[in-house]
Amino acid sequence: MAADRHMAKISPFKFLQEVRVEAQKVTWPSRRETAVTTAMVFVMVAVAAVFFLLADQVMRTFVTLILGIGG
């Protein structure tokens, strides 16, 4: 509660001016950088999916062998 009383009062207009100044400092990626990064994400998702599929199959086989179920 005491912190609320000590906070500076800033008008909405001044706040929006400061937001605009900060937004101008942002460096946005190019279209090519965005495309390359997106492709890398899809490749890594595919690699992770294959890895977990194989890991799951190995663990399933191991557990089936240990428990003696499934045939």
N, CA, C, O and CB atoms as a CASP TS submission, in Angstrom:
PFRMAT TS
TARGET T0000
AUTHOR 0000-0000-0000
METHOD Language model
MODEL 1
PARENT N/A
ATOM      1  N   MET     1       0.818  -1.187   0.000  1.00  0.00           N
ATOM      2  CA  MET     1       0.000   0.000   0.000  1.00  0.00           C
ATOM      3  C   MET     1       0.865   1.256   0.000  1.00  0.00           C
ATOM      4  O   MET     1       0.580   2.215  -0.718  1.00  0.00           O
ATOM      5  CB  MET     1      -0.932  -0.005   1.197  1.00  0.00           C
ATOM      6  N   ALA     2       1.920   1.245   0.806  1.00  0.00           N
ATOM      7  CA  ALA     2       2.783   2.425   0.885  1.00  0.00           C
ATOM      8  C   ALA     2       3.485   2.674  -0.443  1.00  0.00           C
ATOM      9  O   ALA     2       3.753   3.820  -0.803  1.00  0.00           O
ATOM     10  CB  ALA     2       3.818   2.262   2.006  1.00  0.00           C
ATOM     11  N   ALA     3       3.783   1.600  -1.171  1.00  0.00           N
ATOM     12  CA  ALA     3       4.451   1.755  -2.466  1.00  0.00           C
ATOM     13  C   ALA     3       3.539   2.441  -3.468  1.00  0.00           C
ATOM     14  O   ALA     3       4.015   3.169  -4.339  1.00  0.00           O
ATOM     15  CB  ALA     3       4.896   0.394  -3.009  1.00  0.00           C
ATOM     16  N   ASP     4       2.235   2.220  -3.357  1.00  0.00           N
ATOM     17  CA  ASP     4       1.290   2.856  -4.270  1.00  0.00           C
ATOM     18  C   ASP     4       1.303   4.366  -4.117  1.00  0.00           C
ATOM     19  O   ASP     4       1.160   5.091  -5.102  1.00  0.00           O
ATOM     20  CB  ASP     4      -0.114   2.323  -4.035  1.00  0.00           C
ATOM     21  N   ARG     5       1.470   4.845  -2.900  1.00  0.00           N
ATOM     22  CA  ARG     5       1.462   6.289  -2.658  1.00  0.00           C
ATOM     23  C   ARG     5       2.714   6.963  -3.187  1.00  0.00           C
ATOM     24  O   ARG     5       2.689   8.152  -3.506  1.00  0.00           O
ATOM     25  CB  ARG     5       1.320   6.572  -1.177  1.00  0.00           C
ATOM     26  N   HIS     6       3.816   6.216  -3.285  1.00  0.00           N
ATOM     27  CA  HIS     6       5.083   6.799  -3.714  1.00  0.00           C
ATOM     28  C   HIS     6       5.331   6.676  -5.204  1.00  0.00           C
ATOM     29  O   HIS     6       6.318   7.214  -5.706  1.00  0.00           O
ATOM     30  CB  HIS     6       6.204   6.158  -2.978  1.00  0.00           C
ATOM     31  N   MET     7       4.473   5.992  -5.914  1.00  0.00           N
ATOM     32  CA  MET     7       4.659   5.837  -7.355  1.00  0.00           C
ATOM     33  C   MET     7       4.374   7.159  -8.052  1.00  0.00           C
ATOM     34  O   MET     7       3.451   7.884  -7.682  1.00  0.00           O
ATOM     35  CB  MET     7       3.744   4.719  -7.914  1.00  0.00           C
ATOM     36  N   ALA     8       5.183   7.465  -9.071  1.00  0.00           N
ATOM     37  CA  ALA     8       5.000   8.702  -9.820  1.00  0.00           C
ATOM     38  C   ALA     8       3.729   8.621 -10.653  1.00  0.00           C
ATOM     39  O   ALA     8       3.403   7.574 -11.213  1.00  0.00           O
ATOM     40  CB  ALA     8       6.218   8.982 -10.720  1.00  0.00           C
ATOM     41  N   LYS     9       3.029   9.722 -10.726  1.00  0.00           N
ATOM     42  CA  LYS     9       1.827   9.802 -11.550  1.00  0.00           C
ATOM     43  C   LYS     9       2.243  10.235 -12.956  1.00  0.00           C
ATOM     44  O   LYS     9       2.819  11.309 -13.129  1.00  0.00           O
ATOM     45  CB  LYS     9       0.778  10.798 -10.935  1.00  0.00           C
ATOM     46  N   ILE    10       1.956   9.414 -13.947  1.00  0.00           N
ATOM     47  CA  ILE    10       2.298   9.712 -15.335  1.00  0.00           C
ATOM     48  C   ILE    10       1.005   9.751 -16.131  1.00  0.00           C
ATOM     49  O   ILE    10       0.158   8.866 -16.015  1.00  0.00           O
ATOM     50  CB  ILE    10       3.297   8.656 -15.927  1.00  0.00           C
ATOM     51  N   SER    11       0.870  10.782 -16.931  1.00  0.00           N
ATOM     52  CA  SER    11      -0.347  10.909 -17.733  1.00  0.00           C
ATOM     53  C   SER    11      -0.343   9.852 -18.836  1.00  0.00           C
ATOM     54  O   SER    11       0.723   9.420 -19.273  1.00  0.00           O
ATOM     55  CB  SER    11      -0.466  12.337 -18.341  1.00  0.00           C
ATOM     56  N   PRO    12      -1.516   9.435 -19.286  1.00  0.00           N
ATOM     57  CA  PRO    12      -1.588   8.458 -20.378  1.00  0.00           C
ATOM     58  C   PRO    12      -0.892   8.957 -21.650  1.00  0.00           C
ATOM     59  O   PRO    12      -0.300   8.164 -22.382  1.00  0.00           O
ATOM     60  CB  PRO    12      -3.048   8.131 -20.686  1.00  0.00           C
ATOM     61  N   PHE    13      -0.960  10.264 -21.914  1.00  0.00           N
ATOM     62  CA  PHE    13      -0.306  10.825 -23.100  1.00  0.00           C
ATOM     63  C   PHE    13       1.206  10.659 -23.016  1.00  0.00           C
ATOM     64  O   PHE    13       1.839  10.264 -23.996  1.00  0.00           O
ATOM     65  CB  PHE    13      -0.666  12.312 -23.261  1.00  0.00           C
ATOM     66  N   LYS    14       1.791  10.953 -21.864  1.00  0.00           N
ATOM     67  CA  LYS    14       3.241  10.804 -21.681  1.00  0.00           C
ATOM     68  C   LYS    14       3.636   9.334 -21.768  1.00  0.00           C
ATOM     69  O   LYS    14       4.669   8.993 -22.343  1.00  0.00           O
ATOM     70  CB  LYS    14       3.687  11.399 -20.322  1.00  0.00           C
ATOM     71  N   PHE    15       2.814   8.477 -21.198  1.00  0.00           N
ATOM     72  CA  PHE    15       3.090   7.041 -21.269  1.00  0.00           C
ATOM     73  C   PHE    15       3.143   6.572 -22.722  1.00  0.00           C
ATOM     74  O   PHE    15       4.060   5.844 -23.101  1.00  0.00           O
ATOM     75  CB  PHE    15       2.023   6.248 -20.493  1.00  0.00           C
ATOM     76  N   LEU    16       2.173   6.981 -23.536  1.00  0.00           N
ATOM     77  CA  LEU    16       2.154   6.583 -24.942  1.00  0.00           C
ATOM     78  C   LEU    16       3.358   7.138 -25.705  1.00  0.00           C
ATOM     79  O   LEU    16       3.891   6.472 -26.592  1.00  0.00           O
ATOM     80  CB  LEU    16       0.860   7.053 -25.601  1.00  0.00           C
ATOM     81  N   GLN    17       3.783   8.346 -25.365  1.00  0.00           N
ATOM     82  CA  GLN    17       4.989   8.908 -25.994  1.00  0.00           C
ATOM     83  C   GLN    17       6.205   8.040 -25.674  1.00  0.00           C
ATOM     84  O   GLN    17       7.011   7.741 -26.555  1.00  0.00           O
ATOM     85  CB  GLN    17       5.230  10.369 -25.517  1.00  0.00           C
ATOM     86  N   GLU    18       6.330   7.642 -24.422  1.00  0.00           N
ATOM     87  CA  GLU    18       7.465   6.804 -24.019  1.00  0.00           C
ATOM     88  C   GLU    18       7.410   5.432 -24.683  1.00  0.00           C
ATOM     89  O   GLU    18       8.442   4.879 -25.061  1.00  0.00           O
ATOM     90  CB  GLU    18       7.494   6.643 -22.497  1.00  0.00           C
ATOM     91  N   VAL    19       6.208   4.889 -24.822  1.00  0.00           N
ATOM     92  CA  VAL    19       6.059   3.604 -25.504  1.00  0.00           C
ATOM     93  C   VAL    19       6.505   3.727 -26.952  1.00  0.00           C
ATOM     94  O   VAL    19       7.195   2.845 -27.462  1.00  0.00           O
ATOM     95  CB  VAL    19       4.601   3.112 -25.431  1.00  0.00           C
ATOM     96  N   ARG    20       6.123   4.803 -27.618  1.00  0.00           N
ATOM     97  CA  ARG    20       6.509   5.015 -29.012  1.00  0.00           C
ATOM     98  C   ARG    20       8.037   5.133 -29.153  1.00  0.00           C
ATOM     99  O   ARG    20       8.623   4.574 -30.081  1.00  0.00           O
ATOM    100  CB  ARG    20       5.824   6.282 -29.566  1.00  0.00           C
ATOM    101  N   VAL    21       8.667   5.855 -28.235  1.00  0.00           N
ATOM    102  CA  VAL    21      10.129   6.000 -28.265  1.00  0.00           C
ATOM    103  C   VAL    21      10.801   4.637 -28.101  1.00  0.00           C
ATOM    104  O   VAL    21      11.757   4.326 -28.811  1.00  0.00           O
ATOM    105  CB  VAL    21      10.606   6.972 -27.153  1.00  0.00           C
ATOM    106  N   GLU    22      10.305   3.829 -27.173  1.00  0.00           N
ATOM    107  CA  GLU    22      10.898   2.508 -26.945  1.00  0.00           C
ATOM    108  C   GLU    22      10.646   1.584 -28.137  1.00  0.00           C
ATOM    109  O   GLU    22      11.517   0.792 -28.498  1.00  0.00           O
ATOM    110  CB  GLU    22      10.332   1.879 -25.658  1.00  0.00           C
ATOM    111  N   ALA    23       9.467   1.675 -28.750  1.00  0.00           N
ATOM    112  CA  ALA    23       9.153   0.820 -29.898  1.00  0.00           C
ATOM    113  C   ALA    23      10.045   1.140 -31.089  1.00  0.00           C
ATOM    114  O   ALA    23      10.337   0.256 -31.895  1.00  0.00           O
ATOM    115  CB  ALA    23       7.685   0.976 -30.292  1.00  0.00           C
ATOM    116  N   GLN    24      10.478   2.381 -31.213  1.00  0.00           N
ATOM    117  CA  GLN    24      11.370   2.751 -32.309  1.00  0.00           C
ATOM    118  C   GLN    24      12.763   2.166 -32.136  1.00  0.00           C
ATOM    119  O   GLN    24      13.515   2.075 -33.107  1.00  0.00           O
ATOM    120  CB  GLN    24      11.460   4.257 -32.421  1.00  0.00           C
ATOM    121  N   LYS    25      13.123   1.769 -30.924  1.00  0.00           N
ATOM    122  CA  LYS    25      14.432   1.169 -30.653  1.00  0.00           C
ATOM    123  C   LYS    25      14.480  -0.309 -31.024  1.00  0.00           C
ATOM    124  O   LYS    25      15.560  -0.896 -31.093  1.00  0.00           O
ATOM    125  CB  LYS    25      14.787   1.337 -29.189  1.00  0.00           C
ATOM    126  N   VAL    26      13.317  -0.913 -31.262  1.00  0.00           N
ATOM    127  CA  VAL    26      13.242  -2.348 -31.546  1.00  0.00           C
ATOM    128  C   VAL    26      13.825  -2.627 -32.926  1.00  0.00           C
ATOM    129  O   VAL    26      13.537  -1.914 -33.887  1.00  0.00           O
ATOM    130  CB  VAL    26      11.776  -2.854 -31.462  1.00  0.00           C
ATOM    131  N   THR    27      14.649  -3.671 -33.016  1.00  0.00           N
ATOM    132  CA  THR    27      15.194  -4.116 -34.296  1.00  0.00           C
ATOM    133  C   THR    27      14.407  -5.340 -34.732  1.00  0.00           C
ATOM    134  O   THR    27      14.492  -6.392 -34.099  1.00  0.00           O
ATOM    135  CB  THR    27      16.729  -4.433 -34.194  1.00  0.00           C
ATOM    136  N   TRP    28      13.644  -5.210 -35.804  1.00  0.00           N
ATOM    137  CA  TRP    28      12.805  -6.296 -36.280  1.00  0.00           C
ATOM    138  C   TRP    28      13.590  -7.164 -37.257  1.00  0.00           C
ATOM    139  O   TRP    28      14.393  -6.638 -38.027  1.00  0.00           O
ATOM    140  CB  TRP    28      11.527  -5.747 -36.943  1.00  0.00           C
ATOM    141  N   PRO    29      13.379  -8.483 -37.246  1.00  0.00           N
ATOM    142  CA  PRO    29      14.088  -9.359 -38.190  1.00  0.00           C
ATOM    143  C   PRO    29      13.563  -9.157 -39.612  1.00  0.00           C
ATOM    144  O   PRO    29      12.419  -8.755 -39.826  1.00  0.00           O
ATOM    145  CB  PRO    29      13.937 -10.843 -37.773  1.00  0.00           C
ATOM    146  N   SER    30      14.433  -9.449 -40.568  1.00  0.00           N
ATOM    147  CA  SER    30      14.026  -9.350 -41.966  1.00  0.00           C
ATOM    148  C   SER    30      13.126 -10.535 -42.319  1.00  0.00           C
ATOM    149  O   SER    30      13.000 -11.487 -41.548  1.00  0.00           O
ATOM    150  CB  SER    30      15.267  -9.303 -42.901  1.00  0.00           C
ATOM    151  N   ARG    31      12.510 -10.461 -43.483  1.00  0.00           N
ATOM    152  CA  ARG    31      11.644 -11.562 -43.929  1.00  0.00           C
ATOM    153  C   ARG    31      12.462 -12.844 -44.079  1.00  0.00           C
ATOM    154  O   ARG    31      11.993 -13.926 -43.728  1.00  0.00           O
ATOM    155  CB  ARG    31      10.947 -11.206 -45.274  1.00  0.00           C
ATOM    156  N   ARG    32      13.684 -12.722 -44.601  1.00  0.00           N
ATOM    157  CA  ARG    32      14.539 -13.899 -44.788  1.00  0.00           C
ATOM    158  C   ARG    32      14.915 -14.518 -43.439  1.00  0.00           C
ATOM    159  O   ARG    32      14.857 -15.738 -43.283  1.00  0.00           O
ATOM    160  CB  ARG    32      15.814 -13.519 -45.574  1.00  0.00           C
ATOM    161  N   GLU    33      15.302 -13.684 -42.461  1.00  0.00           N
ATOM    162  CA  GLU    33      15.643 -14.200 -41.135  1.00  0.00           C
ATOM    163  C   GLU    33      14.449 -14.916 -40.502  1.00  0.00           C
ATOM    164  O   GLU    33      14.611 -15.955 -39.863  1.00  0.00           O
ATOM    165  CB  GLU    33      16.120 -13.058 -40.223  1.00  0.00           C
ATOM    166  N   THR    34      13.268 -14.363 -40.681  1.00  0.00           N
ATOM    167  CA  THR    34      12.069 -14.995 -40.133  1.00  0.00           C
ATOM    168  C   THR    34      11.806 -16.340 -40.792  1.00  0.00           C
ATOM    169  O   THR    34      11.451 -17.306 -40.116  1.00  0.00           O
ATOM    170  CB  THR    34      10.856 -14.082 -40.308  1.00  0.00           C
ATOM    171  N   ALA    35      11.979 -16.410 -42.115  1.00  0.00           N
ATOM    172  CA  ALA    35      11.749 -17.666 -42.840  1.00  0.00           C
ATOM    173  C   ALA    35      12.767 -18.722 -42.423  1.00  0.00           C
ATOM    174  O   ALA    35      12.403 -19.878 -42.206  1.00  0.00           O
ATOM    175  CB  ALA    35      11.819 -17.436 -44.364  1.00  0.00           C
ATOM    176  N   VAL    36      14.039 -18.339 -42.308  1.00  0.00           N
ATOM    177  CA  VAL    36      15.082 -19.299 -41.920  1.00  0.00           C
ATOM    178  C   VAL    36      14.828 -19.811 -40.503  1.00  0.00           C
ATOM    179  O   VAL    36      14.943 -21.009 -40.242  1.00  0.00           O
ATOM    180  CB  VAL    36      16.487 -18.648 -42.011  1.00  0.00           C
ATOM    181  N   THR    37      14.488 -18.914 -39.603  1.00  0.00           N
ATOM    182  CA  THR    37      14.223 -19.320 -38.221  1.00  0.00           C
ATOM    183  C   THR    37      13.013 -20.240 -38.134  1.00  0.00           C
ATOM    184  O   THR    37      13.025 -21.217 -37.385  1.00  0.00           O
ATOM    185  CB  THR    37      14.006 -18.094 -37.338  1.00  0.00           C
ATOM    186  N   THR    38      11.978 -19.933 -38.892  1.00  0.00           N
ATOM    187  CA  THR    38      10.781 -20.784 -38.911  1.00  0.00           C
ATOM    188  C   THR    38      11.116 -22.170 -39.442  1.00  0.00           C
ATOM    189  O   THR    38      10.664 -23.173 -38.889  1.00  0.00           O
ATOM    190  CB  THR    38       9.672 -20.143 -39.767  1.00  0.00           C
ATOM    191  N   ALA    39      11.901 -22.234 -40.508  1.00  0.00           N
ATOM    192  CA  ALA    39      12.300 -23.531 -41.068  1.00  0.00           C
ATOM    193  C   ALA    39      13.116 -24.325 -40.050  1.00  0.00           C
ATOM    194  O   ALA    39      12.941 -25.536 -39.916  1.00  0.00           O
ATOM    195  CB  ALA    39      13.115 -23.336 -42.367  1.00  0.00           C
ATOM    196  N   MET    40      14.000 -23.644 -39.339  1.00  0.00           N
ATOM    197  CA  MET    40      14.809 -24.330 -38.322  1.00  0.00           C
ATOM    198  C   MET    40      13.918 -24.908 -37.217  1.00  0.00           C
ATOM    199  O   MET    40      14.168 -26.009 -36.728  1.00  0.00           O
ATOM    200  CB  MET    40      15.849 -23.358 -37.713  1.00  0.00           C
ATOM    201  N   VAL    41      12.893 -24.173 -36.831  1.00  0.00           N
ATOM    202  CA  VAL    41      11.981 -24.670 -35.803  1.00  0.00           C
ATOM    203  C   VAL    41      11.272 -25.932 -36.294  1.00  0.00           C
ATOM    204  O   VAL    41      11.169 -26.910 -35.553  1.00  0.00           O
ATOM    205  CB  VAL    41      10.948 -23.583 -35.419  1.00  0.00           C
ATOM    206  N   PHE    42      10.779 -25.920 -37.545  1.00  0.00           N
ATOM    207  CA  PHE    42      10.096 -27.098 -38.078  1.00  0.00           C
ATOM    208  C   PHE    42      11.040 -28.296 -38.164  1.00  0.00           C
ATOM    209  O   PHE    42      10.634 -29.418 -37.864  1.00  0.00           O
ATOM    210  CB  PHE    42       9.511 -26.793 -39.458  1.00  0.00           C
ATOM    211  N   VAL    43      12.291 -28.076 -38.569  1.00  0.00           N
ATOM    212  CA  VAL    43      13.269 -29.168 -38.645  1.00  0.00           C
ATOM    213  C   VAL    43      13.531 -29.738 -37.251  1.00  0.00           C
ATOM    214  O   VAL    43      13.562 -30.956 -37.074  1.00  0.00           O
ATOM    215  CB  VAL    43      14.595 -28.674 -39.282  1.00  0.00           C
ATOM    216  N   MET    44      13.718 -28.863 -36.268  1.00  0.00           N
ATOM    217  CA  MET    44      14.000 -29.344 -34.916  1.00  0.00           C
ATOM    218  C   MET    44      12.793 -30.084 -34.323  1.00  0.00           C
ATOM    219  O   MET    44      12.971 -31.052 -33.583  1.00  0.00           O
ATOM    220  CB  MET    44      14.395 -28.168 -34.009  1.00  0.00           C
ATOM    221  N   VAL    45      11.588 -29.649 -34.633  1.00  0.00           N
ATOM    222  CA  VAL    45      10.392 -30.358 -34.170  1.00  0.00           C
ATOM    223  C   VAL    45      10.341 -31.751 -34.789  1.00  0.00           C
ATOM    224  O   VAL    45      10.017 -32.721 -34.103  1.00  0.00           O
ATOM    225  CB  VAL    45       9.109 -29.564 -34.522  1.00  0.00           C
ATOM    226  N   ALA    46      10.658 -31.858 -36.081  1.00  0.00           N
ATOM    227  CA  ALA    46      10.660 -33.168 -36.746  1.00  0.00           C
ATOM    228  C   ALA    46      11.722 -34.081 -36.142  1.00  0.00           C
ATOM    229  O   ALA    46      11.465 -35.261 -35.908  1.00  0.00           O
ATOM    230  CB  ALA    46      10.901 -33.006 -38.260  1.00  0.00           C
ATOM    231  N   VAL    47      12.914 -33.542 -35.889  1.00  0.00           N
ATOM    232  CA  VAL    47      13.992 -34.339 -35.290  1.00  0.00           C
ATOM    233  C   VAL    47      13.579 -34.808 -33.897  1.00  0.00           C
ATOM    234  O   VAL    47      13.791 -35.967 -33.544  1.00  0.00           O
ATOM    235  CB  VAL    47      15.313 -33.519 -35.217  1.00  0.00           C
ATOM    236  N   ALA    48      12.991 -33.915 -33.109  1.00  0.00           N
ATOM    237  CA  ALA    48      12.554 -34.292 -31.764  1.00  0.00           C
ATOM    238  C   ALA    48      11.455 -35.354 -31.827  1.00  0.00           C
ATOM    239  O   ALA    48      11.444 -36.280 -31.015  1.00  0.00           O
ATOM    240  CB  ALA    48      12.054 -33.054 -30.994  1.00  0.00           C
ATOM    241  N   ALA    49      10.537 -35.230 -32.778  1.00  0.00           N
ATOM    242  CA  ALA    49       9.462 -36.212 -32.906  1.00  0.00           C
ATOM    243  C   ALA    49      10.013 -37.591 -33.230  1.00  0.00           C
ATOM    244  O   ALA    49       9.578 -38.585 -32.650  1.00  0.00           O
ATOM    245  CB  ALA    49       8.472 -35.780 -33.982  1.00  0.00           C
ATOM    246  N   VAL    50      10.963 -37.658 -34.149  1.00  0.00           N
ATOM    247  CA  VAL    50      11.571 -38.950 -34.507  1.00  0.00           C
ATOM    248  C   VAL    50      12.334 -39.518 -33.319  1.00  0.00           C
ATOM    249  O   VAL    50      12.254 -40.714 -33.040  1.00  0.00           O
ATOM    250  CB  VAL    50      12.517 -38.796 -35.726  1.00  0.00           C
ATOM    251  N   PHE    51      13.078 -38.656 -32.614  1.00  0.00           N
ATOM    252  CA  PHE    51      13.832 -39.124 -31.449  1.00  0.00           C
ATOM    253  C   PHE    51      12.900 -39.729 -30.404  1.00  0.00           C
ATOM    254  O   PHE    51      13.153 -40.824 -29.902  1.00  0.00           O
ATOM    255  CB  PHE    51      14.638 -37.971 -30.831  1.00  0.00           C
ATOM    256  N   PHE    52      11.820 -39.014 -30.078  1.00  0.00           N
ATOM    257  CA  PHE    52      10.919 -39.523 -29.050  1.00  0.00           C
ATOM    258  C   PHE    52      10.144 -40.750 -29.518  1.00  0.00           C
ATOM    259  O   PHE    52       9.800 -41.606 -28.703  1.00  0.00           O
ATOM    260  CB  PHE    52       9.953 -38.439 -28.627  1.00  0.00           C
ATOM    261  N   LEU    53       9.865 -40.850 -30.805  1.00  0.00           N
ATOM    262  CA  LEU    53       9.231 -42.059 -31.332  1.00  0.00           C
ATOM    263  C   LEU    53      10.156 -43.258 -31.128  1.00  0.00           C
ATOM    264  O   LEU    53       9.726 -44.308 -30.650  1.00  0.00           O
ATOM    265  CB  LEU    53       8.884 -41.890 -32.837  1.00  0.00           C
ATOM    266  N   LEU    54      11.423 -43.094 -31.491  1.00  0.00           N
ATOM    267  CA  LEU    54      12.381 -44.192 -31.329  1.00  0.00           C
ATOM    268  C   LEU    54      12.600 -44.529 -29.851  1.00  0.00           C
ATOM    269  O   LEU    54      12.647 -45.703 -29.483  1.00  0.00           O
ATOM    270  CB  LEU    54      13.721 -43.830 -31.988  1.00  0.00           C
ATOM    271  N   ALA    55      12.732 -43.513 -29.010  1.00  0.00           N
ATOM    272  CA  ALA    55      12.927 -43.752 -27.579  1.00  0.00           C
ATOM    273  C   ALA    55      11.721 -44.483 -26.987  1.00  0.00           C
ATOM    274  O   ALA    55      11.877 -45.375 -26.153  1.00  0.00           O
ATOM    275  CB  ALA    55      13.163 -42.420 -26.834  1.00  0.00           C
ATOM    276  N   ASP    56      10.536 -44.106 -27.417  1.00  0.00           N
ATOM    277  CA  ASP    56       9.319 -44.755 -26.928  1.00  0.00           C
ATOM    278  C   ASP    56       9.267 -46.215 -27.362  1.00  0.00           C
ATOM    279  O   ASP    56       8.884 -47.085 -26.580  1.00  0.00           O
ATOM    280  CB  ASP    56       8.075 -44.011 -27.432  1.00  0.00           C
ATOM    281  N   GLN    57       9.648 -46.482 -28.598  1.00  0.00           N
ATOM    282  CA  GLN    57       9.637 -47.860 -29.096  1.00  0.00           C
ATOM    283  C   GLN    57      10.644 -48.722 -28.342  1.00  0.00           C
ATOM    284  O   GLN    57      10.346 -49.868 -28.006  1.00  0.00           O
ATOM    285  CB  GLN    57       9.941 -47.890 -30.600  1.00  0.00           C
ATOM    286  N   VAL    58      11.826 -48.186 -28.073  1.00  0.00           N
ATOM    287  CA  VAL    58      12.850 -48.940 -27.329  1.00  0.00           C
ATOM    288  C   VAL    58      12.356 -49.230 -25.912  1.00  0.00           C
ATOM    289  O   VAL    58      12.482 -50.354 -25.425  1.00  0.00           O
ATOM    290  CB  VAL    58      14.195 -48.152 -27.281  1.00  0.00           C
ATOM    291  N   MET    59      11.794 -48.218 -25.254  1.00  0.00           N
ATOM    292  CA  MET    59      11.297 -48.436 -23.890  1.00  0.00           C
ATOM    293  C   MET    59      10.133 -49.421 -23.869  1.00  0.00           C
ATOM    294  O   MET    59      10.035 -50.244 -22.959  1.00  0.00           O
ATOM    295  CB  MET    59      10.864 -47.108 -23.264  1.00  0.00           C
ATOM    296  N   ARG    60       9.241 -49.345 -24.872  1.00  0.00           N
ATOM    297  CA  ARG    60       8.109 -50.276 -24.942  1.00  0.00           C
ATOM    298  C   ARG    60       8.614 -51.706 -25.096  1.00  0.00           C
ATOM    299  O   ARG    60       8.128 -52.619 -24.430  1.00  0.00           O
ATOM    300  CB  ARG    60       7.168 -49.911 -26.115  1.00  0.00           C
ATOM    301  N   THR    61       9.590 -51.893 -25.977  1.00  0.00           N
ATOM    302  CA  THR    61      10.160 -53.228 -26.194  1.00  0.00           C
ATOM    303  C   THR    61      10.825 -53.748 -24.922  1.00  0.00           C
ATOM    304  O   THR    61      10.668 -54.918 -24.571  1.00  0.00           O
ATOM    305  CB  THR    61      11.180 -53.198 -27.348  1.00  0.00           C
ATOM    306  N   PHE    62      11.565 -52.883 -24.233  1.00  0.00           N
ATOM    307  CA  PHE    62      12.262 -53.263 -23.009  1.00  0.00           C
ATOM    308  C   PHE    62      11.264 -53.652 -21.925  1.00  0.00           C
ATOM    309  O   PHE    62      11.435 -54.678 -21.266  1.00  0.00           O
ATOM    310  CB  PHE    62      13.160 -52.117 -22.521  1.00  0.00           C
ATOM    311  N   VAL    63      10.238 -52.854 -21.737  1.00  0.00           N
ATOM    312  CA  VAL    63       9.248 -53.147 -20.686  1.00  0.00           C
ATOM    313  C   VAL    63       8.472 -54.410 -21.023  1.00  0.00           C
ATOM    314  O   VAL    63       8.191 -55.219 -20.138  1.00  0.00           O
ATOM    315  CB  VAL    63       8.274 -51.960 -20.504  1.00  0.00           C
ATOM    316  N   THR    64       8.120 -54.589 -22.294  1.00  0.00           N
ATOM    317  CA  THR    64       7.405 -55.788 -22.716  1.00  0.00           C
ATOM    318  C   THR    64       8.267 -57.024 -22.456  1.00  0.00           C
ATOM    319  O   THR    64       7.764 -58.046 -21.989  1.00  0.00           O
ATOM    320  CB  THR    64       7.019 -55.698 -24.213  1.00  0.00           C
ATOM    321  N   LEU    65       9.552 -56.930 -22.755  1.00  0.00           N
ATOM    322  CA  LEU    65      10.474 -58.041 -22.536  1.00  0.00           C
ATOM    323  C   LEU    65      10.597 -58.360 -21.044  1.00  0.00           C
ATOM    324  O   LEU    65      10.565 -59.527 -20.654  1.00  0.00           O
ATOM    325  CB  LEU    65      11.856 -57.713 -23.127  1.00  0.00           C
ATOM    326  N   ILE    66      10.735 -57.347 -20.227  1.00  0.00           N
ATOM    327  CA  ILE    66      10.913 -57.542 -18.776  1.00  0.00           C
ATOM    328  C   ILE    66       9.647 -58.143 -18.153  1.00  0.00           C
ATOM    329  O   ILE    66       9.734 -59.069 -17.346  1.00  0.00           O
ATOM    330  CB  ILE    66      11.260 -56.192 -18.083  1.00  0.00           C
ATOM    331  N   LEU    67       8.492 -57.628 -18.517  1.00  0.00           N
ATOM    332  CA  LEU    67       7.249 -58.087 -17.918  1.00  0.00           C
ATOM    333  C   LEU    67       6.724 -59.371 -18.548  1.00  0.00           C
ATOM    334  O   LEU    67       5.837 -60.017 -17.991  1.00  0.00           O
ATOM    335  CB  LEU    67       6.210 -57.013 -18.026  1.00  0.00           C
ATOM    336  N   GLY    68       7.256 -59.740 -19.690  1.00  0.00           N
ATOM    337  CA  GLY    68       6.835 -60.984 -20.343  1.00  0.00           C
ATOM    338  C   GLY    68       5.423 -60.930 -20.854  1.00  0.00           C
ATOM    339  O   GLY    68       4.724 -61.944 -20.847  1.00  0.00           O
ATOM    340  N   ILE    69       4.977 -59.751 -21.306  1.00  0.00           N
ATOM    341  CA  ILE    69       3.618 -59.633 -21.835  1.00  0.00           C
ATOM    342  C   ILE    69       3.674 -59.379 -23.334  1.00  0.00           C
ATOM    343  O   ILE    69       4.713 -59.009 -23.882  1.00  0.00           O
ATOM    344  CB  ILE    69       2.841 -58.498 -21.120  1.00  0.00           C
ATOM    345  N   GLY    70       2.572 -59.580 -23.960  1.00  0.00           N
ATOM    346  CA  GLY    70       2.479 -59.274 -25.378  1.00  0.00           C
ATOM    347  C   GLY    70       2.938 -60.381 -26.293  1.00  0.00           C
ATOM    348  O   GLY    70       3.232 -60.127 -27.461  1.00  0.00           O
ATOM    349  N   GLY    71       3.009 -61.584 -25.806  1.00  0.00           N
ATOM    350  CA  GLY    71       3.318 -62.669 -26.721  1.00  0.00           C
ATOM    351  C   GLY    71       4.423 -63.473 -26.260  1.00  0.00           C
ATOM    352  O   GLY    71       4.808 -64.434 -26.926  1.00  0.00           O
TER
END
